[in-house]
C-alpha cells in the first residue's frame, strides 16, 4: 500500500472490502468505485488488481486483463497482484497466459497464495468465480 498515502489508506481498504462483499447486482457500483480509486491512485497496484477482478466479474475481460497487467507491472513481486492477474486471465479463457504468470511469480520464490489456489482447484473449485 506504499503507493497510497496514509491519510487515504483506510478509505481505500474500506472501499475494496465493500467491493469484495458486493453482490453481482451491485457490480456496476463496484466498478465505478474502483474506477474512481484507479483514477485517484494510478500507481497503486492493489487498486488496479481489485479493479481487474471487478471488471472480470462483469465480463469485461479485455479491460480486466489490462488492469491486471498494470498491477503486476507496478508491483512485480506482489503475490496478490499476480494471483489476481492469474484469475482474470483464467476467467477470460487465457489459460496458458495464466499459467505463465504463475510460473513468473514462482521464479521469485515459493508462493503460498498459489499453493492455496492450486489446492482449491484440486478439491474441485476449478477456479470458478475466481
C-alpha positions as CSV (number, residue, x, y, z in Angstrom):
1,X,0.0,0.0,0.0
2,X,3.0,2.2,-0.2
3,X,1.5,3.9,-3.3
4,X,-1.4,5.1,-1.2
5,X,-0.9,7.9,1.3
6,X,-1.5,7.1,4.9
7,X,-4.4,9.5,5.2
8,X,-6.3,7.6,2.4
9,X,-5.4,4.0,3.3
10,X,-8.4,3.3,5.5
11,X,-10.8,4.7,2.9
12,X,-9.2,2.6,0.1
13,X,-9.3,-0.6,2.2
14,X,-12.9,0.1,3.2
15,X,-13.9,0.6,-0.5
16,X,-12.1,-2.6,-1.5
17,X,-13.8,-4.5,1.3
18,X,-17.2,-3.2,0.1
19,X,-16.4,-4.2,-3.5
20,X,-15.3,-7.7,-2.5
21,X,-18.5,-8.2,-0.5
22,X,-20.8,-6.7,-3.2
23,X,-23.3,-8.9,-4.9
24,X,-23.5,-9.4,-8.6
25,X,-26.3,-6.9,-8.9
26,X,-24.1,-4.3,-7.4
27,X,-21.2,-4.8,-9.9
28,X,-21.9,-1.5,-11.7
29,X,-21.5,0.4,-8.5
30,X,-18.4,-1.7,-7.5
31,X,-16.9,-0.9,-10.9
32,X,-17.4,2.8,-10.5
33,X,-15.9,2.8,-7.0
34,X,-12.8,1.0,-8.2
35,X,-12.5,3.2,-11.3
36,X,-12.5,6.2,-9.1
37,X,-9.8,4.7,-6.9
38,X,-7.7,3.9,-10.0
39,X,-8.0,7.5,-11.2
40,X,-7.1,8.8,-7.8
41,X,-4.2,6.3,-7.2
42,X,-2.9,5.3,-10.6
43,X,0.3,3.9,-9.2
44,X,-1.4,1.6,-6.6
45,X,-1.1,-2.0,-7.8
46,X,-3.6,-3.2,-5.3
47,X,-6.3,-0.8,-6.7
48,X,-5.6,-2.0,-10.2
49,X,-5.8,-5.6,-9.1
50,X,-9.2,-5.3,-7.5
51,X,-10.5,-3.2,-10.4
52,X,-9.4,-6.0,-12.7
53,X,-11.2,-8.5,-10.5
54,X,-14.4,-6.5,-10.6
55,X,-14.2,-6.0,-14.4
56,X,-13.6,-9.7,-14.8
57,X,-16.7,-10.5,-12.7
58,X,-18.6,-8.1,-15.1
59,X,-17.4,-10.0,-18.1
60,X,-15.1,-7.1,-19.3
61,X,-12.2,-9.4,-19.8
62,X,-10.0,-7.2,-22.1
63,X,-10.2,-4.3,-19.6
64,X,-9.7,-6.6,-16.7
65,X,-6.5,-8.1,-18.2
66,X,-5.2,-4.6,-18.9
67,X,-5.6,-3.5,-15.3
68,X,-4.2,-6.8,-14.0
69,X,-1.1,-6.4,-16.1
70,X,-0.7,-2.8,-14.9
71,X,-0.9,-4.1,-11.3
72,X,1.8,-6.6,-11.9
73,X,4.0,-4.1,-13.7
74,X,3.7,-1.7,-10.8
75,X,4.5,-4.5,-8.2
76,X,6.1,-7.4,-10.0
77,X,6.8,-9.3,-6.7
78,X,3.3,-8.8,-5.3
79,X,1.6,-12.2,-4.8
80,X,-1.8,-10.6,-4.6
81,X,-1.4,-8.8,-7.9
82,X,-0.1,-11.9,-9.6
83,X,-2.9,-14.1,-8.4
84,X,-5.5,-11.6,-9.4
85,X,-4.0,-11.4,-12.9
86,X,-4.0,-15.3,-13.0
87,X,-7.7,-15.3,-12.1
88,X,-8.6,-12.7,-14.6
89,X,-6.6,-14.4,-17.4
90,X,-8.2,-17.8,-16.4
91,X,-11.7,-16.3,-16.5
92,X,-11.0,-14.8,-19.9
93,X,-10.1,-18.2,-21.2
94,X,-6.4,-17.3,-21.4
95,X,-5.2,-20.4,-19.5
96,X,-1.7,-20.6,-20.9
97,X,-1.1,-16.9,-20.1
98,X,-2.5,-17.6,-16.6
99,X,0.0,-20.4,-16.0
100,X,2.8,-18.3,-17.5
101,X,2.0,-15.6,-14.8
102,X,2.0,-18.3,-12.1
103,X,5.4,-19.5,-13.3
104,X,6.8,-15.9,-13.5
105,X,6.0,-15.3,-9.8
106,X,7.2,-18.7,-8.7
107,X,10.6,-17.9,-10.1
108,X,10.8,-15.3,-7.4
109,X,10.2,-17.8,-4.6
110,X,7.5,-20.1,-3.1
111,X,4.0,-18.7,-3.3
112,X,1.7,-19.7,-0.5
113,X,-1.2,-18.0,-2.4
114,X,-0.7,-20.1,-5.5
115,X,-0.3,-23.2,-3.4
116,X,-3.7,-22.5,-1.8
117,X,-5.2,-21.7,-5.2
118,X,-4.0,-25.0,-6.6
119,X,-5.3,-26.8,-3.6
120,X,-8.8,-25.3,-4.1
121,X,-8.5,-26.3,-7.7
122,X,-7.6,-29.9,-6.9
123,X,-10.6,-30.0,-4.5
124,X,-12.9,-29.2,-7.3
125,X,-13.2,-25.5,-7.3
126,X,-11.6,-25.3,-10.8
127,X,-11.2,-21.5,-10.3
128,X,-14.9,-20.8,-10.8
129,X,-15.9,-17.2,-10.0
130,X,-12.2,-16.5,-9.4
